[in-house]
């Protein structure tokens, strides 16, 4: 859905779909190889079972433990593929509707945290800054990286504006870069309503399927480095 190979020349960690919302074993293996050869960190990107909707259709009403088991399944799949390619998975990040729900649903966030503690306690969990996943991860003793989004708008509560609303997706590279620098250096970004929102920024996301994603990622990285920020892959403990 995007120019993944070009993006891998820019990013420091890549979140790889694990077959439920996109990808398949061969795509996963190819992407791992590309990341490995470039020194890019490999992250698992489990999503809901929704190929048709790219994992962005609602998952409300699904039992939290069932969704958490789907996360375990997908993380395990990518770890096996990565091992085959002589690489190591270093992080995990929920995708789409699954992430959006876990960001505000403590029951789901806690179920995923318990599962990750059981099957992948060494991984860094990328969690949306200020979301329910932060507290859930801390409760299970998991390492986290608070994530901010250069190409998505925030509301006044610090949540992502739904993609169905105008202005939710930001595709101007310069705007993405300016927002990223402010979030990293100042810990703040203007909401879609105009009020500033406080956010911790350990990692900055650019979605690969956003129009102009490669140009946006290049602009974000260049702006961060120009501001004196060193970017590096996420690393597992030990």
N, C-alpha and C positions, 0 to 999 in steps of 0.2 A: 504493500500500500504506500510505500515511500522508497526513497533511495537509501536503503540501509547501509550499503557499502560506503557511500560518501559520508554518511553520518558517523560511521565508525572511524573515520579519519579526524573527527572533531571531538567526540565525546570521550569521557574517561571511564564511564561505566555504561553498559548497555543492558536494558531490561528485555529479555527474550520471551516472547509468547510461547506457551508450553502446550499448545494444541487444542485448548478448549475454546478460546475466542479467536485464535489465529495460529498459523504455523502448523508444522507437522514434524516428525522426527528428522526428516532430511533437511528441512529448512533450519531446524534447531541446530543440527550438526554443522551445517554450512556457516551459520552465524557465529557459533562458538569458535570455529576455525578462524574466521575473519577477525574476531575479537582477540583471540589468542595471539595471532601473528602481529597484531598492532599493539599489544600490551594493554588492551582495554579490559576492564573488569567485567565479569560475566554475572548477570543477575537474573534470577527467575522472576517471571511476570505472570503469575497465575490469575486467571479470570474465570467468570462464570461460563457455564456450558452454553455458548451462544455464538456459534460461527456466523450465523446469518446477520446478527446485529452487532458483530465485532465486540461483543461483551459489554455493550453500553445500554442494553435494555434492562429493565428493573428486575431485581431478585428478591423483592420483599415477599414475605410469606414462606420462604424456604427455611427449613430448620438450620439454625446456626452451625450445629455440629456437622450436618451434611456438607455445608459450604466449606467448613474448615477441613473436612476430609478431602474435598476436591483440591484444596490448596496443597495438602500433603502429597497427594498423587502427582500433581504437576511439578512440585519442587523435586520430588524423587525422580521423575522422568528426565528433567534437565540435568540433574546431578549425574545420572547414568550416562547420558549423551556426552556431557562435559568430560567425564572420566575417560570415555572412549577416545576423545580428542586430545587427551593430555592436558586438560584445563580443569579449573576448579570454580565452582559457583561460590560467589562471595556475598551475595545479597539477595533479598527477596522483596518484591513490591506488588501489592494487589493492583488489579487492573479494573478500570471502568466502573460499572455499576456495583461490582463487589467492593471496590475501594470506597466509592461514594457512600455506600450503606454502612460499611464498617467505620467510616469516619464519624458517624453520628449515632450509631447503634452500639452501645457498650456491650450488649450480650454477644453480638457477632464479633466485635473486636476482641473480647475476652476469649471466645472460642478459638479464634485464629491464633491468638497469642499462646494459648495452652498447647495447640497443635504444633506450632513452630518450636516451642520449648521442648516438645517430645521428639520431633524428627529433625530439627535443624537449629539447635541452640547456638551454633557457631556463626550463623549468618547475621549480617546487618539487615535489620528490617527498615526499609524506607517507608516512613509514615508521614502523611500530610501534616504539616505544622499545626499544632493546636487541636488535633483531632482526637477522637476517643481512642484511637490506636496508640497514642503516646502513653496514656495512663495504663492501658492494657499491657503494653510491652514492658513498661517499668515494673508492673506488678508481677511479671513472670521472670524478671531479671534479664530480659533480652536487650541486646545492643540495638540502638536505633539511630537513624539519621533523619532529622526533620527535613521534609522535602517542601520546596516551593516550586511554583509553576510559572515559567517565564511567558508562556503563550496562552494562559487562561486567566480570566477575570475572577476577582473575589467579590463576595458580598460583604456587607458591614459586619457580619458575624465571623468572617474569616473562612467561610466555606466557598467552594468553587461555584460559580454561577452555572446553572444547568446549560448544556450545549444547545438546548432548544430555544434559549433566550438570545436576543440580539446582543452582540458585543461580548459573548461568552468566550469566543476564541479570538486570540490576538495573533495576526499573521504578519505584522510589520516587523522586520528584523530589528530596526532601530528601537522601536518601542519595547520589544522583548528584551533587548540588551540593557536599556535604561532601567527597566523594572528589575531585572536580575541584579544589577549592581546595587540598587537601592535596598533590595531585600537582603542581600548578603551583608552589605556594609552598615545599613541603618536598621535592619530588622523590621522594615515596614514597607507597605505598599498601599496605594490609594484603592479603595473599593470602587465598585461600579457606581455606587451612590456618591462617591467623592470623598468620603471620610477615610482617614488613614486607618489601616489595620496592622497590628503588631504581629510579626511572624518570625520564628526562628528559622534560619536558613543554613542547613548543613550540606544540602545538595539541591541542584537546580535542574528541573525537568524541562526538556523540549520534546513534544510528542512527534514521533516520526511521521505520522500521517497528517500533520497540520500543513496546509499549503505553505510552501517556502521554508520547510523545516530545516533543510541544510543551511540555507542562508541565515536563518534565525540562529541556529546553533553556532555557526561561525561568528556571528555578531556578538552573541552572548559570551562566548569564550574570549574573544578578543577584548571585549569591554571589561570583563573581569580581570584579565591579565594586565590590561592597561591601568586598572585601578589598584594593582599590587596584590591581587588575590591569586594564590597558587591553586591550581586545580589538579586533582589526583584521583586515581581509582579508589573505590571503597575497598577496604581490606578486612578479612576475617580475623578473629582472634587467633593467636598462635601462628 
